[in-house]
Amino acid sequence: MSVLLPSTRVTIFALSCLLCGSLAQAFELRIPPHPGSDQACSRIWKRLGALLPNLQLRVTGDHVTAARRDLSLLEGSLDADCGTIRTPPGSGLRYSAVPVYSVRVVLVARLEDDIAIHNAAELRTASEATPLLLNRGSQFRALVEKLGVKAIDDSGAHTQQNIQKLLAGHGRLFLYQQPALDSKLRESGLQGRVRVLAWSPGKVAYYMAYSPHMDRTLVERLDTALQQLAHKGELGTPKAAED
């Protein structure tokens, strides 16, 4: 049987009180769509809805790149997004105090291609011969650039397009994330045609992002709820991006 320390019980009680006081008034959040392959967001919103029953979600717009999504948050046409990589200070966006989940960045190759990558140096060498495929506007660009990868082809608008480029031989490696890759392959009917390399460039923490135009009280409500979920073990506590 697990036992909470007194300080932990006090913290959870305080968070619960804050949440109770926030339920009297309904509030709506405009959020971007996350197609079926991204189940992490739907789980987070469902858990937040259980804590904040007056939370109303309105899915707004089409599925867009991370860059376009961030611009919509900055402009105020979106209020929040359930998972994004923090941008450098000064971007104007606000982020949750705790990470909401993490993803494992993976390298994808054609099934019959025997390419092997064991470290960042080999990834740099491979990309110099054939540029690394990356979705347009991908938030993982900063990660691979940190690893010293300079030859990047991000002309592909989305995952299916880049997988098709990979299969056509326009590139040997595509960088994406798990667990979303498996769902994308099923949606596209491309299972069994690519493989994931054993070496990973790292893990990346995702945070809730808030528009700077969003009422600060609402931000505090959501952050309080997220912290309570973290105390209950219902949110991941990912490490920072690893090399």
Secondary structure, DSSP 8 states (H G I E B T S, - for coil): -----HHHHHHHHHHHHHHHTTSSS-EEEEE----TT-HHHHHHHHHHHHH-TTEEEEE-S----HHHHHHHHHHTS--EEEEE----TTSS-EE-SS--EEEEEEEEEETT------SHHHHHHHHHHS-EE--TT-TTHHHHHHTT---EE----SHHHHHHHHHTTS-S-EEEEETHHHHHHHHHT-TTSEEE-S--SEEEEEEEEE-TTS-HHHHHHHHHHHHHHHHTT-S----S---
